[in-house]
């Protein structure tokens, strides 16, 4: 049985033997940390308490503190407020999925600044430290060393290592930065003494992974082309309008899934090509399959037409791992939270991307929930893409082949 990052962190916490607070995304806080400790003999004696529930319930937990406390990210600012007029009790701080702290302007980060100097030891963990580029690394490293290595402020970091990549031409406000030539290597060298990176393929014998791109022909592409060209589409008694390029791209992605949302937020079915292809390809799969969707309209289509499919819940997940669920429907935002989605029943594990998200972080994290330590069967990752559509550009962004800006230009200039 392999040792994951949670177990490694718990081992460090055990050896440190000091009051510890673990902050994690809500689902991880409630379903992973305590359960992982119970699985291992050398950790099973650890007394871990979850701070969750209503404010009254959380306050009652604080009245009986344990050596190790776990709390969801959303409740962290509340916890800091409880110690505004009394000493911060936690000497060690562990942040799970630290990329959630990459934006120093958030409420959670501002709350952290109030107490961080009262902690003696800090650990951060993430599988995607820089999902949007080098600009994401400053705040995470600053949590560890209080700005010693990369500068005391984000502005200083940008001035030293970054240059503007995207800027409002009127206000001159920069909303995306990119690394200066050679900056990546310099930053990596500066933080090497406090950061440790492991890739599964470097230290584990991983099963084979195959990424497959399915190009699905349209029965008729007229509606898609009209929306792309005119940013307006009249269909089924509805008028669909895209006021901006970003809105247009979102509507094009909806259309490749077979639906469009009207102004009231209701989904209207337009086509079934991707759904029929999904049904056809699933007939060839005897092995468990996870289907990732992005839009509720896609979920509705899949649920209505795949009777064996079950939507994610903690109970369904247990049955999935046991091989009792053949098709699991899951939103990538739920999967990108440290869940273990492995199912080693059958000969293969299939992942199917019905809708593709713009977020590389969600895409990478979701795939890593299956293709990770403990996976024994080969993994097949299927990308369902309507022929000659925005789908191909989005996949290129997710795979790091082009930028989001390039994808928009390539699609909207057709």
C-alpha positions as CSV (number, residue, x, y, z in Angstrom):
1,X,0.0,0.0,0.0
2,X,1.5,3.4,-1.0
3,X,1.9,6.3,1.3
4,X,0.2,9.5,0.2
5,X,0.8,13.1,1.1
6,X,-1.9,13.1,3.8
7,X,-0.2,10.2,5.6
8,X,3.2,11.8,5.3
9,X,1.9,15.1,6.7
10,X,0.2,13.2,9.6
11,X,3.5,11.5,10.4
12,X,5.3,14.9,10.6
13,X,2.5,16.2,12.8
14,X,2.8,13.2,15.1
15,X,6.6,13.7,15.4
16,X,6.3,17.5,15.9
17,X,3.9,16.9,18.8
18,X,2.5,20.4,19.0
19,X,-1.1,21.9,18.7
20,X,-1.9,21.7,15.0
21,X,-4.5,23.1,12.7
22,X,-5.2,21.4,9.3
23,X,-7.1,23.6,6.8
24,X,-8.5,21.8,3.8
25,X,-11.3,22.1,1.2
26,X,-14.6,21.2,3.0
27,X,-15.0,17.8,1.5
28,X,-11.4,16.8,2.2
29,X,-11.6,18.1,5.8
30,X,-14.7,16.1,6.4
31,X,-13.8,12.9,4.6
32,X,-10.1,12.4,4.3
33,X,-7.9,13.4,7.2
34,X,-9.5,11.5,10.1
35,X,-10.2,8.5,8.0
36,X,-6.5,8.3,6.7
37,X,-5.2,8.4,10.3
38,X,-7.4,5.5,11.2
39,X,-6.0,3.3,8.4
40,X,-2.4,3.4,9.7
41,X,-1.2,1.7,12.9
42,X,1.4,4.3,13.7
43,X,-1.2,7.1,13.3
44,X,-4.4,5.4,14.7
45,X,-3.9,6.8,18.2
46,X,-3.9,10.4,17.0
47,X,-6.7,12.5,18.5
48,X,-8.1,14.5,15.6
49,X,-11.2,16.7,15.9
50,X,-13.2,18.2,13.1
51,X,-14.5,21.8,13.4
52,X,-17.6,21.8,11.2
53,X,-21.4,22.3,11.3
54,X,-23.3,25.3,12.5
55,X,-21.6,28.2,14.3
56,X,-22.9,26.8,17.6
57,X,-21.5,23.4,16.9
58,X,-18.2,24.8,15.9
59,X,-18.0,26.8,19.1
60,X,-18.8,23.7,21.2
61,X,-15.9,21.9,19.4
62,X,-13.5,24.7,20.4
63,X,-14.5,24.3,24.0
64,X,-13.0,20.8,24.0
65,X,-9.9,21.3,21.8
66,X,-7.7,18.4,20.7
67,X,-4.0,18.3,19.8
68,X,-5.0,18.2,16.1
69,X,-7.9,20.1,14.7
70,X,-9.3,20.0,11.1
71,X,-11.4,22.8,9.5
72,X,-12.7,23.6,6.0
73,X,-11.2,26.5,4.2
74,X,-14.5,28.4,4.1
75,X,-14.7,28.3,7.9
76,X,-11.1,29.4,8.5
77,X,-11.8,33.2,8.6
78,X,-14.5,32.5,11.2
79,X,-12.0,30.6,13.3
80,X,-9.5,33.4,13.2
81,X,-12.2,35.8,14.4
82,X,-12.8,33.6,17.4
83,X,-9.2,34.3,18.6
84,X,-9.2,38.0,17.8
85,X,-8.9,38.9,21.6
86,X,-7.1,35.8,22.8
87,X,-3.9,34.0,21.9
88,X,-3.8,31.8,18.7
89,X,-3.5,28.3,20.1
90,X,-2.1,26.4,17.1
91,X,1.7,26.1,16.8
92,X,1.7,24.1,13.5
93,X,-0.4,25.0,10.5
94,X,-1.1,22.6,7.6
95,X,-2.7,23.9,4.4
96,X,-4.1,21.1,2.1
97,X,-4.5,22.2,-1.6
98,X,-2.4,25.3,-1.0
99,X,-3.2,26.6,-4.6
100,X,-6.5,27.7,-3.0
101,X,-4.4,30.3,-1.2
102,X,-2.7,31.7,-4.4
103,X,-4.7,34.9,-4.3
104,X,-3.5,37.2,-1.5
105,X,-6.6,39.5,-1.9
106,X,-9.0,36.8,-0.7
107,X,-10.7,36.9,2.7
108,X,-9.1,33.6,3.7
109,X,-5.6,34.9,2.9
110,X,-6.2,38.1,4.8
111,X,-7.4,36.1,7.8
112,X,-4.2,34.0,7.6
113,X,-2.0,37.1,7.7
114,X,-3.5,37.9,11.2
115,X,-2.2,34.6,12.8
116,X,0.6,33.3,10.6
117,X,3.4,34.8,12.7
118,X,2.0,33.1,15.7
119,X,2.7,29.7,14.2
120,X,6.1,28.0,14.6
121,X,5.8,25.5,11.7
122,X,3.9,25.6,8.5
123,X,3.3,22.9,5.8
124,X,1.5,23.4,2.5
125,X,0.6,20.7,0.0
126,X,-0.7,20.8,-3.6
127,X,-0.6,18.9,-6.8
128,X,-1.0,22.1,-8.9
129,X,1.2,24.8,-7.4
130,X,1.1,27.1,-10.4
131,X,-2.1,26.4,-12.4
132,X,-2.1,29.9,-14.0
133,X,1.7,30.4,-14.2
134,X,4.5,31.6,-12.0
135,X,2.4,34.4,-10.6
136,X,0.6,31.8,-8.4
137,X,3.7,30.8,-6.4
138,X,4.4,33.9,-4.4
139,X,1.6,33.7,-1.9
140,X,2.2,30.0,-1.2
141,X,5.9,30.4,-0.6
142,X,5.2,33.5,1.5
143,X,3.1,31.3,3.8
144,X,6.1,29.2,4.4
145,X,8.9,31.8,4.8
146,X,7.0,35.0,5.4
147,X,8.4,36.5,2.2
148,X,12.1,35.9,2.9
149,X,12.9,34.2,-0.5
150,X,10.5,35.8,-3.1
151,X,9.9,39.2,-1.5
152,X,7.7,40.7,1.1
153,X,4.9,41.7,-1.3
154,X,3.3,40.4,-4.5
155,X,4.2,43.7,-6.1
156,X,7.9,43.2,-5.4
157,X,7.7,39.7,-6.7
158,X,6.0,40.9,-10.0
159,X,8.6,43.6,-10.5
160,X,11.4,41.1,-10.1
161,X,10.2,38.0,-11.9
162,X,7.2,38.9,-14.1
163,X,6.2,41.0,-17.1
164,X,2.7,41.9,-18.2
165,X,1.0,39.4,-20.5
166,X,-2.6,40.8,-20.7
167,X,-3.5,44.4,-20.1
168,X,-6.6,46.5,-20.4
169,X,-5.6,48.9,-23.2
170,X,-7.6,51.7,-21.7
171,X,-6.9,51.5,-18.0
172,X,-3.5,49.9,-18.4
173,X,-4.4,47.5,-15.6
174,X,-2.6,44.2,-15.9
175,X,-4.8,41.1,-15.4
176,X,-2.4,38.4,-16.4
177,X,1.4,38.2,-15.9
178,X,4.0,35.9,-17.4
179,X,7.5,35.0,-16.3
180,X,10.5,36.9,-17.4
181,X,13.1,34.9,-19.4
182,X,15.0,32.7,-16.9
183,X,12.8,33.6,-14.0
184,X,11.3,30.2,-13.5
185,X,14.7,28.6,-12.9
186,X,15.7,31.4,-10.5
187,X,12.6,31.0,-8.5
188,X,12.9,27.3,-8.3
189,X,16.5,27.6,-7.0
190,X,15.5,30.1,-4.4
191,X,12.7,27.9,-2.9
192,X,14.5,24.5,-3.4
193,X,15.5,24.3,0.3
194,X,11.9,24.5,1.6
195,X,9.9,22.9,-1.3
196,X,9.9,19.2,-2.2
197,X,8.3,17.9,-5.4
198,X,7.5,14.3,-6.2
199,X,5.9,13.0,-9.4
200,X,4.2,9.7,-9.3
201,X,5.9,8.5,-12.5
202,X,9.3,9.3,-10.9
203,X,9.0,7.1,-7.8
204,X,6.1,4.7,-8.4
205,X,5.5,2.1,-11.0
206,X,2.4,3.5,-12.6
207,X,0.1,1.7,-15.0
208,X,-0.2,2.8,-18.6
209,X,-2.2,5.9,-19.4
210,X,-3.7,6.6,-22.8
211,X,-5.2,10.0,-23.8
212,X,-7.7,9.6,-26.6
213,X,-9.3,12.3,-28.7
214,X,-12.7,11.5,-30.2
215,X,-13.8,13.8,-33.1
216,X,-17.6,13.6,-33.3
217,X,-19.2,14.6,-36.6
218,X,-22.2,17.0,-36.6
219,X,-25.6,16.0,-38.1
220,X,-25.8,19.8,-38.8
221,X,-23.4,22.5,-37.8
222,X,-25.6,25.3,-39.1
223,X,-26.7,26.5,-35.6
224,X,-23.2,26.4,-34.2
225,X,-21.8,28.3,-37.2
226,X,-24.5,31.0,-37.0
227,X,-23.9,31.6,-33.3
228,X,-20.2,31.8,-34.0
229,X,-20.6,34.2,-36.8
230,X,-23.5,36.4,-35.6
231,X,-23.4,35.9,-31.8
232,X,-27.2,35.5,-32.1
233,X,-29.2,32.4,-32.7
234,X,-33.0,31.9,-33.1
235,X,-34.0,28.4,-32.3
236,X,-37.1,26.6,-31.0
237,X,-38.9,29.9,-30.3
238,X,-36.0,31.3,-28.3
239,X,-33.4,34.0,-29.1
240,X,-29.9,33.3,-27.7
241,X,-27.5,36.2,-27.6
242,X,-23.9,36.5,-26.7
243,X,-23.0,40.1,-25.7
244,X,-19.2,39.5,-25.3
245,X,-16.6,37.1,-26.7
246,X,-16.4,35.3,-23.4
247,X,-20.1,34.8,-23.3
248,X,-20.0,33.5,-26.9
249,X,-17.3,31.0,-26.1
250,X,-19.4,29.7,-23.1
251,X,-22.4,29.3,-25.4
252,X,-20.4,27.5,-28.0
253,X,-19.2,25.0,-25.4
254,X,-22.8,24.5,-24.3
255,X,-23.8,23.8,-27.9
256,X,-21.1,21.2,-28.4
257,X,-22.7,19.4,-25.4
258,X,-26.1,19.7,-27.2
259,X,-27.8,22.4,-25.3
260,X,-28.1,26.2,-24.8
261,X,-29.2,28.3,-21.8
262,X,-31.7,31.0,-22.4
263,X,-31.9,34.3,-20.5
264,X,-34.0,32.7,-17.7
265,X,-31.3,30.1,-17.1
266,X,-33.3,27.3,-18.6
267,X,-31.5,24.8,-20.9
268,X,-32.9,24.1,-24.3
269,X,-31.9,20.9,-26.1
270,X,-30.5,21.5,-29.6
271,X,-28.7,18.3,-30.6
272,X,-27.8,14.8,-29.4
273,X,-24.7,13.9,-31.4
274,X,-22.3,13.9,-28.4
275,X,-24.9,12.0,-26.3
276,X,-25.4,9.3,-29.0
277,X,-21.6,8.9,-29.3
278,X,-21.3,8.5,-25.6
279,X,-24.0,5.8,-25.5
280,X,-22.3,4.1,-28.4
281,X,-18.8,4.1,-27.0
282,X,-20.1,2.9,-23.5
283,X,-21.4,-0.2,-25.2
284,X,-17.8,-1.2,-25.8
285,X,-16.8,-0.7,-22.2
286,X,-17.1,-3.5,-19.7
287,X,-15.1,-1.6,-17.2
288,X,-16.0,1.2,-14.7
289,X,-16.2,4.6,-16.3
290,X,-16.2,8.1,-14.8
291,X,-17.9,10.8,-17.0
292,X,-17.0,14.4,-16.2
293,X,-19.6,17.0,-17.1
294,X,-19.5,20.8,-16.7
295,X,-23.1,21.9,-17.4
296,X,-26.2,20.9,-15.6
297,X,-27.9,20.4,-19.0
298,X,-25.2,17.8,-19.8
299,X,-25.9,16.0,-16.5
300,X,-29.6,16.0,-17.2
301,X,-29.0,14.4,-20.6
302,X,-26.7,11.8,-19.3
303,X,-28.9,10.9,-16.4
304,X,-32.0,10.6,-18.6
305,X,-30.2,8.4,-21.2
306,X,-27.8,6.3,-19.2
307,X,-29.9,4.2,-16.7
308,X,-26.8,2.6,-15.1
309,X,-25.2,6.0,-14.3
310,X,-25.1,7.4,-10.8
311,X,-24.3,10.9,-9.8
312,X,-21.5,11.4,-7.2
313,X,-22.3,11.3,-3.5
314,X,-20.2,10.0,-0.6
315,X,-22.3,6.8,-0.5
316,X,-22.1,6.3,-4.3
317,X,-18.3,6.8,-4.1
318,X,-18.0,3.9,-1.7
319,X,-19.9,1.7,-4.1
320,X,-17.8,3.0,-7.0
321,X,-14.6,1.9,-5.3
322,X,-16.1,-1.5,-4.6
323,X,-16.9,-1.9,-8.3
324,X,-20.7,-1.8,-7.7
325,X,-21.2,1.3,-9.9
326,X,-20.5,1.0,-13.6
327,X,-20.8,4.7,-14.6
328,X,-20.1,7.6,-12.2
329,X,-21.2,11.1,-13.2
330,X,-19.0,13.8,-11.6
331,X,-18.4,17.5,-11.9
332,X,-14.6,18.2,-12.0
333,X,-14.9,20.8,-9.2
334,X,-16.0,18.0,-6.9
335,X,-13.2,15.7,-8.1
336,X,-10.4,18.2,-7.8
337,X,-10.6,18.1,-4.0
338,X,-8.2,15.3,-3.0
339,X,-10.8,12.5,-3.5
340,X,-9.6,9.0,-4.3
341,X,-11.6,7.9,-7.3
342,X,-9.7,4.7,-8.1
343,X,-11.6,1.6,-8.9
344,X,-9.4,-1.4,-9.8
345,X,-12.3,-3.7,-10.8
346,X,-12.0,-4.9,-14.4
347,X,-9.2,-4.6,-16.9
348,X,-9.2,-0.8,-17.4
349,X,-10.2,2.4,-15.8
350,X,-12.0,4.8,-18.2
351,X,-12.3,8.6,-17.8
352,X,-14.6,10.4,-20.2
353,X,-14.7,14.2,-20.6
354,X,-18.2,15.0,-21.9
355,X,-17.7,18.7,-21.3
356,X,-14.3,20.2,-21.1
357,X,-13.6,22.9,-18.5
358,X,-11.5,26.0,-19.1
359,X,-9.6,25.5,-15.9
360,X,-6.3,23.5,-16.3
361,X,-6.3,23.1,-12.5
362,X,-9.6,21.4,-12.5
363,X,-8.7,19.2,-15.5
364,X,-5.3,18.1,-14.0
365,X,-6.7,17.5,-10.5
366,X,-9.7,15.5,-11.8
367,X,-7.5,13.2,-13.9
368,X,-5.1,12.8,-10.9
369,X,-7.9,11.5,-8.7
370,X,-7.8,8.2,-10.8
371,X,-4.3,8.1,-12.3
372,X,-2.5,8.3,-9.0
373,X,-0.7,6.2,-6.4
374,X,-2.6,2.9,-5.8
375,X,-4.0,2.7,-9.3
376,X,-3.4,-0.8,-10.7
377,X,-5.2,-0.9,-14.0
378,X,-4.3,1.1,-17.1
379,X,-6.2,4.4,-17.4
380,X,-7.9,5.5,-20.6
381,X,-8.8,9.2,-20.8
382,X,-11.4,10.0,-23.5
383,X,-12.0,13.5,-24.7
384,X,-15.3,13.9,-26.6
385,X,-15.1,16.8,-29.0
386,X,-17.4,17.9,-31.7
387,X,-15.7,18.1,-35.0
388,X,-14.1,21.5,-35.9
389,X,-15.4,23.2,-32.7
390,X,-14.3,25.1,-29.7
391,X,-13.7,21.7,-28.0
392,X,-10.4,21.2,-29.8
393,X,-9.1,24.7,-28.7
394,X,-10.1,24.1,-25.1
395,X,-8.3,20.8,-25.0
396,X,-5.1,22.4,-26.4
397,X,-5.3,25.0,-23.6
398,X,-5.7,22.2,-21.0
399,X,-2.8,20.3,-22.4
400,X,-0.6,23.4,-22.4
401,X,-0.2,23.6,-26.1
402,X,-1.7,27.1,-26.5
403,X,-2.9,29.9,-24.2
404,X,-6.4,30.8,-23.4
405,X,-6.0,34.0,-25.4
406,X,-4.8,32.0,-28.4
407,X,-7.8,29.7,-28.1
408,X,-10.2,32.6,-28.2
409,X,-8.5,34.2,-31.2
410,X,-8.4,31.0,-33.1
411,X,-12.0,30.2,-32.6
412,X,-13.5,33.7,-33.0
413,X,-11.5,34.5,-36.1
414,X,-12.9,31.6,-38.1
